[in-house]
């Protein structure tokens, strides 16, 4: 299996910088976007295995990004982790989107986010294998 | 680092400066090619470039650029080179930085005359200025285009790095402030004896570190203790109830431990635009609530960075208040226990009723007069309460005997300091007060009991209690004699100072105002007669 590709989207460069470094050190490939629109374009072009996105970004918020990803079959299955500096907004808005697998409040520990990335990726590959076995 | 919308970003100063050094004009244009700021050029050339015909050259170019993803140098009129660079913000084109250079053939341009007429400029002067600047050759123009574009890329990426560092620095400063706040408060939590000053410091930290204009720590007292507020925000009971009701209403989970945030509609309110409240829980009980509002700084909205800090603060406060309560309970139990011991003695010997309290009071006052510390005064006070507790072990027939005691009976009485010591010696928290109990009948001249200690060898606590005990004994009725008058008693104290009593302690005692002591005597006497009537 190839190295999983993680897309990080945040309009604050220092956050993407820290996260990208930590995620890369953890053995993943990383691409970054500085707003929701760029994140969507990159997601469509590169089909990452997982997206970690900030909630408040210019042009397209993290919520709007998740919604838009839901609109295309090949993008809808990419798990999304939402990071927010406004926790109470996320919990209300993201509940109906099944690709938003986790919402985390800032400030977060990069170590914790990486653990969550691993768990979600394991679930996904585990789920696919499971489905394959059932079909067999 | 955050930019408000509409704020004009200037041209990178490095770009501007280098253009000037290369003999080029620098101009900041909006997406339509209109001037954002005066072109950077010698006055006359700047005015010439700002003339209507020359401006039209640039707006025409900008309308071509608007349809292009990548833009490059062009020669819109013979001899005039325009090097455009897209200005972007958050990946959107927000305008152009333009460098303009000239070849000598510009001096023959048809546009020169109309542009000077439109701008009321003297053609000759403009030509003269232009001649100085018109040094480009076609080859040089191509090289310059690439060089400028690399330069701008470097400048832009440098600026981005600077912004990132600024972001890191801001974040680091905030993190440092928060860590230092939590560390300060963690250290301050041991100040169990003075909870009010700790709670005030928490309020100050919310204002100073988390940047809230107004903060209040509201503590609901136990039992009959009322509600207390600490911090710079004082709400009256009605306002506070309204806030607490809203917390319950808007966020039923708030009291269960989550942060409630709600808008403050009145923009004139010091709490606007948002009020944040977090319950303080400890030992399974809600002790109160942290309320803060009037967020300062660039982002007036309450962020999760802050709510996390409120959570930490509330956790610290909960543990602190729980400890304060346990400490108070323990103290109450401690004092309850020593009082019940002295009460047991009072029940046995009516002549000494109230004696322990009065000796405790006088001993503490003597200690205060001698300038001892609060801790020492408290220890002496407790020792005073307990000094005669050993009399519990002396037969009632001896204690209350009206007549003269036999030698054996007197020996029995003299055993009470040792008995008291034995009763209390296994209680660790009373260790400090034992010297007063064991030695309060020693005499300064060494003729006392139980150990016959002399002068400074007698623990200072015992010497002080000795004075108070002697005074109160002579001032009260005893089974074997009636009380003596105040003058006689004071004269007697003076007389035995230096022999029976420590002279320094006796001197300090003689300086005391005895009004409170007399009030205690009256109150004890009243309780006594009520007891007899019953």
HADDOCK unambig.tbl for C-alpha pairs under 7 A between the chains (distance, minus, plus):
assign (segid A and resid 13 and name CA) (segid B and resid 164 and name CA) 5.66 0.50 0.50
assign (segid A and resid 14 and name CA) (segid B and resid 164 and name CA) 5.26 0.50 0.50
assign (segid A and resid 14 and name CA) (segid B and resid 167 and name CA) 5.85 0.50 0.50
assign (segid A and resid 14 and name CA) (segid B and resid 168 and name CA) 5.69 0.50 0.50
assign (segid A and resid 85 and name CA) (segid B and resid 303 and name CA) 5.16 0.50 0.50
assign (segid A and resid 85 and name CA) (segid B and resid 304 and name CA) 4.68 0.50 0.50
assign (segid A and resid 85 and name CA) (segid B and resid 305 and name CA) 6.65 0.50 0.50
assign (segid A and resid 86 and name CA) (segid B and resid 303 and name CA) 5.45 0.50 0.50
assign (segid A and resid 86 and name CA) (segid B and resid 304 and name CA) 5.47 0.50 0.50
assign (segid A and resid 87 and name CA) (segid B and resid 304 and name CA) 6.20 0.50 0.50
assign (segid A and resid 105 and name CA) (segid B and resid 304 and name CA) 6.13 0.50 0.50
assign (segid A and resid 106 and name CA) (segid B and resid 304 and name CA) 5.86 0.50 0.50
assign (segid A and resid 106 and name CA) (segid B and resid 305 and name CA) 5.94 0.50 0.50
assign (segid A and resid 107 and name CA) (segid B and resid 305 and name CA) 5.68 0.50 0.50
